[in-house]
Amino acid sequence: MIYGTGEVLIISPGTWHVNENASQQDSMTYITCHFDIGDLELKAEIISKIANVVFSSDSFFAKETCKIAKKFIQISADKGMTLEEQRLEIQMTFLEFLLLIVKNKDKFSESTAKYTDREAQLARSLATLIADDLKSDHPSLSSFEDNCQILNISTGYGHRVFKKVYGITPLHYLEEKKYSKAKILLGSPEYSIEQVSQMIGAQSLSSFSKQFKKWSGSTPSKYQQNILHKRSVTTIKGSGYFE
């Protein structure tokens, strides 16, 4: 794909890519923003409507996206804000970007849907099976092959459809859900780390500790200490916890 000044390209997750300057003499400057979205339906909407399409500089989407990018730069360069304030401002600006997409999805005429209604339905069904299993206090974590059998499709086809619609593999989605659940449980003082390990379906406490450190860069015990310390409050009667 060739794109130039003021043009915008949203690259679908998992798409191998590299940027090269088409000119041998002129310099090239561009802005790259890496982001992820936990909401699968919104992720699918973005992939379907605008991913892997070059939007010309005079298009509605390119103009609005450039405004967001400039706000990112302004926030990052503002020495009057703390790092925490900058992060929050960038997050709020990014939410504005997502809201822009949702409100104006009918204006993205440059793109065509990249998957069929049947593929979208199958992907949603697979995501639901994965998420529902993990909601249990003792998840069985059925294999992806088992879930595909429930829907009477092959494992290979199910994998391709899921990746096509959501831009991530089923395993990646499962890991995201497990990590989110683990963080919530570790933030509750009533659960031990071993209980949390069992409630996300980890094979052992050791494997859970290793996996959580890969996810967060911190051990479960350290994460739990930090989050509970933040939630600790002092009252007249003593200390307590709040959500």
C-alpha positions in Angstrom: 0.0 0.0 0.0 1.2 3.5 -0.8 0.2 6.4 1.3 1.3 10.0 1.7 0.9 13.3 3.6 -2.2 13.4 5.8 -3.3 9.9 4.9 -4.2 7.3 7.5 -3.9 3.5 7.7 -5.3 1.3 10.5 -3.5 -2.0 10.4 -5.4 -5.1 11.6 -3.9 -7.0 14.5 -1.5 -9.8 13.4 -0.8 -8.3 10.0 2.9 -8.4 9.3 4.0 -4.9 8.1 6.9 -2.6 7.5 7.2 1.0 6.5 9.6 2.1 3.8 10.2 5.5 2.2 9.2 5.5 -1.4 11.5 8.5 -2.1 15.3 8.2 -2.3 15.8 11.9 -1.5 12.9 13.2 0.6 12.7 12.6 4.3 9.8 10.8 5.8 8.0 11.5 9.1 5.0 9.5 10.3 3.1 8.9 13.6 2.5 5.3 14.8 0.1 4.5 17.6 -0.3 0.9 18.9 -3.5 0.2 20.7 -5.7 -2.7 21.7 -9.5 -2.9 22.4 -11.0 -5.3 24.9 -14.5 -5.1 23.4 -14.6 -7.8 20.8 -17.7 -6.4 19.0 -16.0 -3.0 18.6 -12.8 -4.6 17.5 -14.7 -6.5 14.8 -16.4 -3.3 13.8 -13.1 -1.5 13.3 -11.5 -4.5 11.4 -14.6 -4.8 9.2 -15.0 -1.0 8.4 -11.5 0.6 8.4 -8.7 -1.9 8.9 -6.0 -2.3 6.1 -7.5 0.5 4.0 -5.6 3.7 3.1 -7.8 6.8 3.8 -7.0 9.8 1.6 -6.1 13.0 3.3 -9.3 14.7 2.2 -11.5 11.9 3.7 -13.6 12.4 6.8 -11.8 9.7 8.7 -8.3 10.9 7.9 -9.0 14.5 8.9 -10.5 13.4 12.2 -7.8 10.9 12.9 -5.1 13.6 12.3 -6.8 15.8 14.8 -6.5 13.0 17.4 -2.9 12.4 16.5 -2.1 16.1 17.0 -3.7 16.0 20.4 -1.5 13.0 21.4 1.5 15.1 20.5 0.3 18.1 22.4 -0.4 16.1 25.5 3.0 14.3 25.3 4.8 17.6 25.0 3.0 19.4 27.8 5.6 19.8 30.6 2.9 21.1 32.9 1.3 17.7 33.4 2.6 14.8 35.4 3.2 11.5 33.6 0.0 10.1 35.2 -2.0 13.1 34.0 -0.6 12.7 30.4 -1.6 9.0 30.4 -5.1 9.8 31.5 -5.4 12.6 28.9 -4.2 10.3 26.1 -6.6 7.6 27.2 -9.5 10.0 27.2 -8.5 11.3 23.8 -8.3 7.7 22.5 -11.8 7.1 23.8 -12.9 10.1 21.7 -11.4 8.4 18.7 -13.4 5.2 19.4 -16.5 7.2 19.9 -15.8 8.9 16.5 -15.7 5.5 14.8 -18.9 4.2 16.4 -20.9 7.4 15.7 -19.7 7.7 12.1 -19.3 4.1 10.9 -21.7 4.7 8.0 -19.3 7.3 6.6 -16.5 4.8 6.0 -17.5 4.2 2.4 -13.9 3.6 1.3 -14.0 0.1 2.9 -16.1 -3.0 2.3 -16.9 -5.7 4.9 -14.1 -8.2 5.3 -16.2 -11.0 6.6 -19.7 -12.3 6.0 -22.7 -12.3 8.5 -22.3 -16.0 9.0 -18.6 -15.7 9.8 -19.4 -12.9 12.3 -22.1 -15.1 13.9 -19.8 -18.1 14.2 -17.0 -15.9 15.7 -19.4 -14.5 18.3 -20.6 -18.0 19.2 -17.0 -19.2 19.7 -16.2 -16.1 21.8 -19.3 -16.7 23.9 -18.4 -20.3 24.5 -14.9 -19.3 25.6 -16.1 -16.4 27.9 -18.9 -18.4 29.5 -16.6 -21.2 30.4 -14.2 -18.8 32.1 -17.1 -17.3 34.2 -17.3 -20.4 36.3 -15.3 -20.6 39.6 -13.9 -23.8 38.4 -13.6 -23.4 34.6 -13.1 -26.6 32.5 -11.4 -24.6 29.8 -12.7 -26.8 27.0 -10.4 -27.0 24.1 -11.0 -24.9 21.0 -11.6 -28.1 19.1 -14.4 -29.0 21.5 -16.0 -25.6 21.0 -15.8 -26.0 17.2 -17.4 -29.4 17.5 -20.4 -27.9 19.4 -20.9 -25.6 16.4 -20.3 -28.4 13.8 -17.3 -26.7 12.2 -13.8 -27.8 11.7 -11.1 -26.5 14.1 -9.1 -25.0 11.2 -12.2 -23.1 9.9 -13.1 -21.9 13.3 -9.6 -20.6 13.9 -9.5 -18.8 10.6 -13.0 -17.2 11.1 -12.2 -16.0 14.6 -9.0 -14.4 13.5 -10.6 -12.9 10.5 -13.4 -11.3 12.5 -11.6 -10.2 15.7 -8.0 -9.9 14.5 -6.7 -12.1 17.3 -6.4 -15.9 17.7 -8.8 -17.8 20.0 -5.9 -18.5 22.3 -5.0 -14.8 22.5 -8.6 -14.0 23.4 -8.7 -16.7 26.1 -5.4 -15.3 27.6 -6.9 -11.8 27.6 -10.0 -13.0 29.5 -7.9 -15.0 32.0 -5.7 -12.1 32.7 -8.7 -9.7 33.2 -10.3 -12.2 35.6 -7.1 -12.8 37.5 -6.6 -9.0 38.0 -10.2 -8.7 39.4 -9.8 -11.6 41.7 -6.4 -10.6 43.0 -7.9 -7.2 43.8 -10.3 -8.8 46.2 -9.0 -9.5 49.7 -11.1 -12.6 50.1 -9.2 -14.7 47.6 -5.8 -16.2 48.1 -3.4 -16.4 45.1 -3.9 -20.2 45.1 -7.7 -19.8 44.9 -7.3 -17.3 42.0 -5.0 -19.7 40.2 -7.8 -22.4 40.4 -10.5 -20.0 39.4 -8.9 -19.1 36.1 -8.2 -22.8 35.3 -4.4 -22.8 35.8 -2.7 -26.2 36.0 -0.7 -25.2 39.1 0.1 -22.3 41.3 3.6 -22.2 39.7 2.3 -22.1 36.2 -0.1 -19.3 37.1 2.7 -17.2 38.7 4.8 -17.6 35.6 2.0 -16.7 33.3 0.8 -13.7 35.3 4.3 -12.3 35.3 4.4 -12.6 31.5 1.0 -10.8 31.3 1.8 -8.0 33.8 5.5 -7.9 34.4 4.7 -8.5 38.1 4.2 -11.6 40.2 0.6 -12.3 41.5 1.7 -11.6 45.1 3.3 -8.3 44.2 0.3 -7.2 42.1 -2.0 -8.2 44.9 0.0 -6.3 47.5 0.0 -3.1 45.3 -3.7 -3.2 44.5 -4.8 -4.0 48.1 -2.6 -1.2 49.4 -4.2 1.3 47.1 -7.7 0.1 48.3 -6.8 0.2 52.0 -8.6 3.0 53.8 -8.3 4.2 57.4 -11.5 5.0 59.4 -12.3 5.8 63.0 -12.9 2.1 63.6 -9.8 0.9 61.8 -9.1 -0.1 58.2 -11.2 -1.5 55.5 -11.5 -1.9 51.7 -13.4 -0.1 49.0 -14.2 -0.9 45.3 
